[in-house]
């Protein structure tokens, strides 16, 4: 079974980010808008992915200072699971 999304914590010298890879990139904008309700998120970008074996795009989530990134990843994952369960897509 193909998962609707995958999230990964990325550490960079400037800021930790959470990258979200969607199975269906046409949903990038909808998911970005869905995530904007989190107060802990500083901003969100849709970026092209350059790594091998990845989607063409990812949603990169930048968190505000002093936010626990592990807790935030869990909150985002559970919010996205809820989103995909609620969002009935016609097949």
Secondary structure by P-SEA (a helix, b strand, c coil): ccccbbbbbbbcccbbbbbbbbccccaaaaaaaaacccccccccccccccccccccbbbbbbbcccccaaaaaaaaaaaaaaaaaaccccc
